[in-house]
Amino acid sequence: MVVTNESIVEVIVEYIKKHGYPPSVREIGDSVGFQSTNTTWKRLQKMLETGMIESDNPGTARAIRVPGYKLVKVDLDEKGA
């Protein structure tokens, strides 16, 4: 199976939607079928270099962001919601 950068972005976005924070390198690798975290880490580094993903602190766990996406908390208890 060929793992595309787009599929990795999708994994990251869906994880953030579900959990409210980014996945770990291991969780990303497990989700796309990589056998080692080193393989995942190298791919993420290339994606950082090309701007597909961003990080305030590369190398820090769960510090990945996807450009164009923003996590927003919605208060469903507000009147009219």
RADAGI-V474103 format. One line per field, one symbol per residue. ss: DSSP state (A for helix, B for strand, O for the rest). phi: phi as a letter, one per 30 degrees, with the letter a starting at -180 (. if undefined). burial: # if it has 9 or more other C-alpha atoms within 8 Angstrom, else .. A space follows every 50 residues. Layout:
ss->???
phi->???
burial->???
This chain:
ss->OOOOAAAAAAAAAAAAAAAOOOOOAAAAAAAAOOOOAAAAAAAAAAAAAA OOOBBOOOOOOOOBBOOOOOOOOOOOOOOOO
phi->.dccddddededddddedciadddedddeddcjddbddddeddddddddc idbbadbejcdhcdbcejcbdbdcdddddic
burial->......###.###.###....##.##.###.#.#..#.###..#..##.. .####......#####...............
